[in-house]
Amino acid sequence: MTRILQTTIAGSLPKPAWLCPPKQLWAPWLLEGEALAEGKRDAVRLVLRDQEHAGLDIVTDGEQTRRHFVTTFIEGLDGVDFEHRRTVRIRNRYDADVPVVVGPVARRAGVFVEDARFLRSATERRVKFTLPGPMTMVDTLYDDHYGSREKLAWAFAEILNEEALAIAATGVDVIQFDEPAFNVYFDEVRDWGIAALERAAAGLPCTTAVHICYGYGIKANIEWKKTLGSEWRQYEETFPRLAASKIDQVSLECANSRVPIDLIGLLGDKDVLVGAIDVASEKIETPEEVAATIRAALAFVKPERLYPCTNCGMVPLPREVARGKLAALGAGAALVRHELD
């Protein structure tokens, strides 16, 4: 019998300091060639051990093989120029130098397929693999070819589907698409975002998930949250549409946030990955604090459909803090599981 309140994380975990500089997005690799390939595999082994030791049920590779959750995937595609970058506003919050779409985008080979195969071979637990969603990919580069965010998103959705089908064939249990852009561009979510996401996930034999949050715990995102008022109701725009979608699971931010917990009720019969760990703070939660978030969510989702999770990725945090938060997540879920049993 599958136990209730299965724990997992949104995706990323901090990398070892011997692999790249800590607490940075887009941090450069400190190794080269075969040493880098071996270092990435070793880092995956380490984060798997940390998750297993914390008692997590569905583990990830912590995105140890990627510099960034979006642009590393784009590096594997044709039609994108990484040499002549342009500055764009990411999610209407901060500026970044990003690659430029200069021609038709295409997947020339598997991008993360071998990484997924290694992840599957390195643990006996259920595994989740993360990919960027189509809208968030569009929002993380400069388009100098398609002239339409929607057209580019559909092109990315086709590519993502090819990649996701190949990753699913390695035996992973869950494929999650990260769509933080869904919390910003509500008209686009309505007009084509959900449809493009469904196209990316079409035909997958494994569980499908979408992760929507308020971003990594970086200064730009923390400052943006201060402008959102006493209640964060962005999910109110997207959850009813996701409830009607073909995606199986929705991952959202709850811990130490101003998201009204009752918005979970808008997700209908979807599995809900409830963020019970705040990734914007280096304070390590107590198991009881994690348990309190889970208990609050249980008023709106059945235990068998609730998966305690992190708010977002933890790559900008110190490794020892991330380990502490993993332990708190596992222990907090165990507390509530014992109460329900």
C-alpha positions as CSV (number, residue, x, y, z in Angstrom):
1,M,0.0,0.0,0.0
2,T,1.4,3.4,-1.0
3,R,1.8,5.6,2.0
4,I,0.1,9.0,2.2
5,L,1.8,12.4,2.3
6,Q,4.6,11.4,0.0
7,T,7.4,14.0,0.1
8,T,9.3,15.6,-2.7
9,I,11.0,18.8,-3.7
10,A,10.4,21.4,-6.4
11,G,13.6,20.5,-8.2
12,S,17.0,22.1,-7.6
13,L,19.4,21.8,-4.7
14,P,22.7,23.6,-4.0
15,K,25.7,22.3,-5.8
16,P,29.0,21.4,-4.1
17,A,31.6,24.3,-4.0
18,W,34.1,22.1,-6.0
19,L,31.6,21.9,-8.8
20,C,30.7,25.6,-9.1
21,P,30.6,28.8,-6.9
22,P,27.9,28.5,-4.3
23,K,24.7,30.6,-3.9
24,Q,24.6,31.8,-7.5
25,L,22.2,31.4,-10.4
26,W,24.0,30.7,-13.7
27,A,27.2,29.8,-11.7
28,P,30.1,28.8,-14.0
29,W,31.5,25.2,-13.8
30,L,34.8,24.9,-12.0
31,L,35.7,21.6,-13.8
32,E,36.2,20.7,-17.4
33,G,35.9,17.7,-19.7
34,E,35.6,14.3,-18.2
35,A,36.3,15.7,-14.7
36,L,33.2,17.9,-15.1
37,A,31.1,14.9,-16.2
38,E,32.3,12.8,-13.3
39,G,31.8,15.7,-10.9
40,K,28.2,16.1,-12.0
41,R,27.5,12.5,-11.4
42,D,29.1,12.6,-8.0
43,A,27.0,15.7,-7.1
44,V,23.8,13.8,-8.1
45,R,24.8,10.9,-5.9
46,L,25.3,13.3,-3.0
47,V,21.9,15.1,-3.3
48,L,20.2,11.7,-3.7
49,R,21.8,10.6,-0.4
50,D,20.7,13.8,1.3
51,Q,17.1,13.3,0.1
52,E,17.0,9.6,1.0
53,H,18.5,10.4,4.4
54,A,15.8,13.0,5.0
55,G,13.1,10.3,4.2
56,L,11.9,11.9,1.0
57,D,9.7,9.6,-1.1
58,I,10.1,11.1,-4.6
59,V,13.6,12.3,-5.3
60,T,15.3,14.4,-8.0
61,D,18.8,15.0,-9.3
62,G,18.7,18.4,-7.7
63,E,19.5,19.8,-11.2
64,Q,23.2,19.2,-10.4
65,T,24.0,18.8,-14.1
66,R,22.6,22.2,-15.2
67,R,23.8,25.8,-14.7
68,H,20.2,27.1,-15.0
69,F,16.8,25.4,-15.1
70,V,15.9,27.0,-18.4
71,T,18.9,28.1,-20.4
72,T,20.8,24.8,-20.0
73,F,18.0,23.1,-21.9
74,I,18.0,25.8,-24.5
75,E,21.8,25.2,-25.0
76,G,20.9,21.9,-26.5
77,L,18.7,23.3,-29.3
78,D,19.4,24.7,-32.7
79,G,18.3,28.2,-33.7
80,V,19.5,29.9,-30.6
81,D,22.6,32.2,-30.4
82,F,24.4,32.2,-27.1
83,E,27.3,34.4,-28.3
84,H,25.4,37.7,-28.9
85,R,23.1,38.0,-25.9
86,R,20.5,40.6,-25.3
87,T,19.2,42.0,-22.0
88,V,15.6,41.3,-21.2
89,R,13.3,41.7,-18.2
90,I,12.7,38.3,-16.7
91,R,9.1,37.8,-15.3
92,N,8.8,41.6,-15.1
93,R,11.2,41.6,-12.1
94,Y,14.9,41.7,-13.1
95,D,17.2,42.1,-16.1
96,A,19.3,39.3,-17.4
97,D,21.6,38.8,-20.4
98,V,19.9,35.9,-22.4
99,P,20.4,34.0,-25.6
100,V,18.7,35.1,-28.8
101,V,16.4,33.0,-31.1
102,V,17.8,33.6,-34.6
103,G,16.1,30.8,-36.5
104,P,13.7,27.9,-36.3
105,V,14.3,26.1,-32.9
106,A,14.9,22.4,-33.1
107,R,16.1,19.5,-30.9
108,R,19.0,17.9,-32.5
109,A,19.4,15.1,-29.9
110,G,18.5,14.3,-26.4
111,V,19.4,17.1,-24.0
112,F,18.8,15.6,-20.6
113,V,18.0,12.0,-21.5
114,E,21.3,10.6,-20.3
115,D,21.1,12.6,-17.1
116,A,17.6,11.1,-16.5
117,R,18.9,7.6,-17.2
118,F,21.7,8.1,-14.6
119,L,19.2,9.4,-12.1
120,R,17.0,6.4,-12.5
121,S,20.0,4.0,-12.1
122,A,21.3,5.8,-9.0
123,T,18.4,5.3,-6.6
124,E,15.6,2.7,-5.9
125,R,13.2,5.5,-4.9
126,R,10.6,7.0,-7.2
127,V,12.2,9.8,-9.2
128,K,11.0,13.1,-10.6
129,F,12.7,14.9,-13.5
130,T,12.1,18.6,-14.2
131,L,11.9,20.5,-17.4
132,P,11.2,24.2,-18.1
133,G,7.7,24.9,-19.4
134,P,7.1,26.5,-22.8
135,M,6.0,29.9,-21.5
136,T,8.9,30.2,-19.1
137,M,11.3,29.3,-21.9
138,V,9.9,32.1,-24.0
139,D,10.3,34.5,-21.1
140,T,14.0,33.6,-20.6
141,L,15.4,34.6,-24.0
142,Y,15.1,37.2,-26.7
143,D,13.2,36.3,-29.9
144,D,14.6,37.7,-33.1
145,H,12.9,35.2,-35.4
146,Y,9.3,34.2,-34.6
147,G,7.9,37.6,-33.7
148,S,5.3,36.0,-31.5
149,R,5.6,34.6,-28.0
150,E,2.8,32.2,-28.8
151,K,4.4,30.8,-31.9
152,L,7.7,30.4,-30.2
153,A,5.9,28.7,-27.2
154,W,4.3,26.2,-29.5
155,A,7.6,25.4,-31.1
156,F,9.1,24.8,-27.7
157,A,6.1,22.7,-26.7
158,E,6.8,20.3,-29.6
159,I,10.5,20.1,-28.6
160,L,9.7,19.6,-24.9
161,N,7.3,16.8,-25.8
162,E,10.1,15.0,-27.8
163,E,12.4,15.3,-24.9
164,A,9.9,14.4,-22.2
165,L,8.9,11.2,-24.1
166,A,12.5,10.1,-24.3
167,I,13.0,10.9,-20.6
168,A,9.9,8.9,-19.6
169,A,11.3,6.0,-21.5
170,T,14.3,5.8,-19.0
171,G,11.8,4.9,-16.3
172,V,11.3,8.1,-14.3
173,D,8.1,8.3,-12.4
174,V,7.2,12.0,-12.7
175,I,8.0,14.7,-15.2
176,Q,7.5,18.2,-13.9
177,F,7.3,21.3,-16.1
178,D,8.4,24.5,-14.3
179,E,6.2,27.5,-15.2
180,P,6.8,30.5,-12.9
181,A,5.7,32.6,-15.8
182,F,2.2,31.4,-15.1
183,N,2.1,33.7,-12.1
184,V,2.7,36.8,-14.2
185,Y,1.2,36.6,-17.7
186,F,-2.4,35.7,-16.9
187,D,-3.9,36.6,-20.4
188,E,-1.3,34.4,-22.1
189,V,-2.0,31.5,-19.7
190,R,-5.6,31.8,-20.7
191,D,-5.1,32.2,-24.4
192,W,-2.3,29.6,-25.1
193,G,-0.2,28.8,-22.0
194,I,-2.3,25.9,-20.7
195,A,-2.7,24.5,-24.2
196,A,1.1,24.7,-24.9
197,L,1.8,23.0,-21.5
198,E,-0.6,20.2,-22.4
199,R,1.1,19.8,-25.7
200,A,4.5,19.5,-24.0
201,A,3.1,16.7,-21.8
202,A,1.0,14.9,-24.5
203,G,1.2,11.1,-24.5
204,L,3.5,10.8,-21.4
205,P,3.1,7.4,-19.7
206,C,4.3,8.8,-16.3
207,T,2.8,11.3,-13.9
208,T,2.9,14.9,-15.1
209,A,3.3,18.0,-12.9
210,V,3.5,21.7,-13.3
211,H,5.4,23.9,-10.8
212,I,4.2,27.5,-10.3
213,C,5.8,29.6,-7.6
214,Y,7.0,33.1,-6.7
215,G,10.6,32.4,-7.7
216,Y,13.9,31.5,-6.2
217,G,14.9,33.2,-3.0
218,I,16.9,35.9,-4.8
219,K,16.8,39.6,-4.0
220,A,14.7,40.6,-7.1
221,N,12.0,38.1,-6.2
222,I,11.9,38.9,-2.5
223,E,11.5,42.6,-3.4
224,W,8.7,41.8,-5.8
225,K,6.8,39.9,-3.2
226,K,6.8,43.1,-1.0
227,T,4.7,44.8,-3.7
228,L,2.0,42.1,-3.8
229,G,-0.1,43.3,-0.8
230,S,-1.6,41.5,2.2
231,E,-2.9,38.5,0.1
232,W,-1.2,36.9,-2.9
233,R,-4.1,35.8,-5.1
234,Q,-2.2,35.2,-8.4
235,Y,-3.1,31.5,-8.2
236,E,-6.8,32.4,-8.4
237,E,-6.2,33.2,-12.1
238,T,-4.5,29.9,-13.0
239,F,-5.8,27.2,-10.7
240,P,-9.3,26.8,-12.2
241,R,-7.7,26.5,-15.7
242,L,-5.2,23.9,-14.4
243,A,-8.1,22.0,-12.7
244,A,-9.6,21.5,-16.1
245,S,-6.3,20.6,-17.8
246,K,-4.8,17.2,-18.4
247,I,-1.8,17.8,-16.1
248,D,-1.9,15.4,-13.0
249,Q,-0.2,17.5,-10.3
250,V,0.2,21.1,-9.4
251,S,3.2,22.3,-7.3
252,L,2.7,25.6,-5.4
253,E,4.1,28.0,-2.8
254,C,2.5,28.0,0.7
255,A,5.2,28.2,3.4
256,N,5.7,31.7,4.9
257,S,3.7,33.2,2.1
258,R,0.6,35.3,1.8
259,V,-1.2,32.9,-0.5
260,P,-4.7,32.2,1.0
261,I,-4.6,28.5,1.7
262,D,-8.2,28.0,0.5
263,L,-7.1,28.7,-3.1
264,I,-6.0,25.0,-3.1
265,G,-9.7,24.2,-3.3
266,L,-9.7,25.6,-6.9
267,L,-7.5,22.7,-8.1
268,G,-10.4,20.2,-8.0
269,D,-9.2,16.6,-8.0
270,K,-5.6,17.3,-8.9
271,D,-2.7,16.1,-6.8
272,V,-1.3,19.1,-4.9
273,L,2.4,19.5,-4.1
274,V,2.1,21.9,-1.2
275,G,5.2,24.1,-0.6
276,A,5.9,23.6,3.1
277,I,9.5,24.9,3.0
278,D,10.4,28.6,2.5
279,V,13.3,28.8,0.1
280,A,13.6,32.6,0.4
281,S,15.0,32.3,4.0
282,E,18.0,30.5,5.5
283,K,16.0,29.8,8.6
284,I,15.5,26.1,8.9
285,E,11.9,25.2,9.6
286,T,11.0,23.0,12.6
287,P,9.1,19.8,11.8
288,E,6.1,21.2,13.6
289,E,6.1,24.3,11.4
290,V,6.1,22.0,8.3
291,A,3.4,20.0,9.9
292,A,1.3,23.1,10.5
293,T,1.4,24.0,6.8
294,I,0.4,20.4,5.8
295,R,-2.5,20.4,8.3
296,A,-3.8,23.7,6.9
297,A,-3.7,22.3,3.4
298,L,-5.5,19.1,4.4
299,A,-8.7,21.2,4.9
300,F,-8.8,21.6,1.1
301,V,-7.2,18.4,-0.3
302,K,-7.4,14.8,0.6
303,P,-4.4,13.2,2.3
304,E,-3.8,10.8,-0.6
305,R,-3.6,13.7,-3.0
306,L,-1.3,15.9,-0.9
307,Y,2.5,15.8,-1.4
308,P,4.5,18.0,1.0
309,C,7.1,19.8,-1.0
310,T,9.4,22.9,-1.1
311,N,8.1,26.3,-2.3
312,C,10.7,26.4,-5.1
313,G,14.2,25.3,-5.9
314,M,16.9,25.7,-3.3
315,V,20.0,26.2,-5.5
316,P,20.8,29.7,-4.1
317,L,20.9,28.4,-0.5
318,P,23.9,27.1,1.5
319,R,24.1,23.3,1.3
320,E,23.9,22.8,5.1
321,V,20.7,24.9,5.2
322,A,19.2,22.9,2.3
323,R,20.0,19.7,4.1
324,G,18.3,21.0,7.3
325,K,15.2,22.0,5.3
326,L,15.1,18.5,3.7
327,A,15.2,16.9,7.1
328,A,12.4,19.2,8.4
329,L,10.2,18.4,5.4
330,G,10.6,14.7,6.0
331,A,10.1,14.9,9.7
332,G,7.1,17.3,9.5
333,A,5.3,15.0,7.0
334,A,6.0,12.1,9.3
335,L,4.3,13.9,12.2
336,V,1.1,14.4,10.2
337,R,1.2,11.0,8.7
338,H,1.4,9.5,12.3
339,E,-1.6,11.7,13.3
340,L,-3.7,10.5,10.3
341,D,-2.7,6.8,10.9
